[in-house]
Amino acid sequence: MDGIGVYLHIPFCERKCLYCDFNSGSASEAVKKTYIESLVKEVHMYRAIFASRKVKTLFIGGGTPSSVSPSLFEPLLQALHEVIDFDGVEEFSIEANPGTVTAEKLQLYKKYGINRISFGVQSFNDKLLRRIGRLHNASEAVQSVKLAQRIGFDNINLDLMHNLPDMQPEDLYNSIRQAAQLGVQHISLYSLILEEGTPLYEEYEASGLSLMAEDKERETFHKGMAMLEDYGYGRYEVSNFALAGKQCKHNLIYWEVREYIGLGLGAHGMYDHVRYSNVMETGVYVAQIGAGNFPVEERQALSKEDEAFESIMLGLRLKSGICLATYEARYGLDLMTTYGPVIKKQIELGTLELSEGCLRLTDYGHDISNAVIVEFMA
Amino acid sequence: MTKKRQELIRNFSIIAHIDHGKSTLADRLIEKTGMLTQREMKDQILDSMDLERERGITIKLNATQLKYRAKDGEIYTLNLIDTPGHVDFTYEVSRSLAACEGAVLVVDAAQGVEAQTLANVYLADSEGLEIVPVLNKIDLPSARPDEIKHEIEELVGVVADDAPMISAKDGINIEDVLEKIVEAVPPPQGDDTAPLKALIFDSYYDSYKGAVADVRIMDGTVKKGDEIKMMSTGRVFEVVEVGVFLPKPTPMPELRAGDVGYITASIKNVRDCQVGDTITGSKNPTAKALPGYQKATPMVYCGIYPAEGESYDIIRDALEKLQLNDAALSFEPETSVALGFGFRCGFLGLLHLEIIQERMEREFDLDIIATAPGVIYRVTKTDGEVIFVQNPSDLPPQTEITMMEEPIVGAKIIIPNEYVGNVMEICQNRRGIMLSMDYLDERRVILKYDLPLNEVIYDFFDALKSKTRGYGSLDYEFKEYSASDLVKMDILLNKEVIDAFSMIVHKTKAVARGRMICERLKEVIPRHQFVIPIQAALGNTVIARETISALRKDVLAKCYGGDISRKKKLLEKQKEGKKRMRQMGSVEVPQQAFLSVLKFEE
């Protein structure tokens, strides 16, 4: 059996960014402490699964996990080591924001087996960072990355954002250049999505934002991608680029519809053909765990067909695409029988290509992947 | 001396232009005769449909009975039968007039007689009704009662000297109107003892009682338990209830000659209760049915199709129910390549069309798609055959056509003289031919034009309204078919002809209209994965073109902490939106596109 993934959610930030609609926010030390204690208990609740299944990857995401102080954080890492056999763990990531990492924290992470750090850099332009409500500046980002490298981290990701308000193409190119020059192994390049309810969205609604025109935005993105390729970062997913062998193994579990356990507030998991998600309210979460219950709010059993569709929806995000043989082996279904006409039409439209037994999106197909995937929906 | 029963009955209608105060006067009459308490008196009782109240016009007929103690000491039963005021509804007016002996003509003392009013007055006159003129809004500073009285005498040909001068709004001199009705309108002269002869002047469907017939009893009597026969279908029913409108339907022991009321008889099928039909007794039938009315001829046609998720059967059911009290509505099944199964519907005019559409949406809660409206063309083919075509897709190929003719209407337009220039321009732009221009008084002018009906239905009302600040009024009637340089214009999406967008237009109008439609469609059709040319074409000649560029970006970014369901929900939402569109060849077209082609705002 494949090793599973484990996701742990730390919902705390020093301050919410203007574009963020994620389950996160600032909190007092007391709340953080209570939360981490509950999370430790939840880790223990999954003891039976961890005893029977090998864990391949762990990912501590947020919020800003690096904003939690070492003394609060260490018990969580200890708990993970108590219940999980780390011999099989290939990758253990943590999300960090520049300016929140210290040598002490980084050493703690290293001590407990964390071997990959993902920095939310977003941009190396201070003006743009302020524009989207980030707390750090470019030089702090550089210092944080260098600090992590000095301490011995050799698998570092930087998140970069494209299509920010007031952004010029050169801003993106410069950010890519600086990231590459720092010698990181992985770069995620996301386009800003204006989510309802965020301050940036409000601003967009009220007075509009100065965003690139669509054609220019795509041109800039494509040029940015070409730069990344030149620096050796191959695109292996819609938004993810890595040096050879440095793809994020944890994220691949998601895209390949493999199993993972979600722990913490609002965390999602997928185990034994059931997708589930935890409660969203800290109070409810703490209370449920206190009562000895799994803090799960929603469970959705996936039929074979559901899972087969998800494997298309997610698999098409990958550069490697969906391999017909793998698909048939997993679901007992022939992709071409089920979707022959859709696939044929999309190949004609230049959004899909079929080669070496695998179906994948073309570059254009990646740009409009939603429209393509929707064609596969019943 | 006591008068005979029928001598104490007066059956009348009110004729007025929109806004001249018909509904308000009706309310005052009801109030004055004490039918309702002040508290029950919701403004404008007779306009019962929401739609009517919103638009301030009466569409559907209604009736109410008033009891009035006249100055002669007698208590009279006055039956008020409401009439719609708009030009499209002449047919309905004739229905209500046939049930009356008199008509109250309400004229705004400031604005004078309007074109549509005139049409209805002539109709009433030809039915032999007594016309009772009333001047409303006499309290307005701009009122000019003497001039208007003169105008009424000139135009209508009735004496207006002693016309009641009222303000319906403020309840001034309302009693004068009631007295005048008693004095001038002749009482009915039916025969109680003759076989039953009742005219259905309106009908509606009640979920408990079945089809309800609103009737005027011409001869005979009818009561519960009687067996009645519908003369057009021969179907026989047993009467369950008879009654009168107070104004709510109220059961009575019987209805007799001269009465206005309703009959229910567990009539399940609305087709068995047709407006204009005559009801008689099944055992002792009358020899001859009443003439009914002049059958309304639909002048404007459009296709009505179920929108996504609506069923064809429910649409048919709704059209049948609407037809029950709107005999002018016609429909027959048709199939469109683009829209599937639907109906070709005929209407009296554009307002009638809009009202039916709105009623289907509001009263029946239906989602429908309506195609661009058109008229009926007369086509002479090369083999000599003459056919009538209302659906552009039925038009034979150009090579098989010798001649095309279009319906021309005779239009009367009454306007204040300062707008003559504007209105002449409107008519000229719409291929109108001026016949005459006459001054009604110092300020008002009546223009007579011959206009192609397809120009009138296109946007004439809107143009007239905006260019005369709402003061222009229009009446038209079919005149003749006339040879015309007409062409079929096709709209192509991604090189495929979309039949639902095809239309027949005058050659000189094709380019402008084609260009506008292409522009509209470009606005409402979302970008696809490929470039979509939108073209307007006459045969093989493209006369207008727009291009929708291909979709450039439609992608979800990161998947937060493995939250797959959120991603899936977003895609499902996108899929739902897609489902609401119509697949037209290779292009997905939102419903809005059909409306934007239908509505022509300049």
Interface residues (C-beta under 8 A of the other chain):
Chain A: G5 Y7 H9 F22 F59 G61 S188 Y190 S191 I193 E214 D215 E217 R218 V238 S239 N251 I253 Y254 Y260 G262 G266 A267 H268 G269 M270 R275 S277 E298 Q300 E310 M313 L314 Q346 L349 T351 H366 D367 I368 S369 N370 A371 V372 I373 V374 M377
Chain B: Q529 F530 L551 R552 K553 D554 V555 L556 A557 K558 C559 Y560 G561 G562 D563 I564 S565 K567 K568 L570 L571 E572 Q574 K575 K578
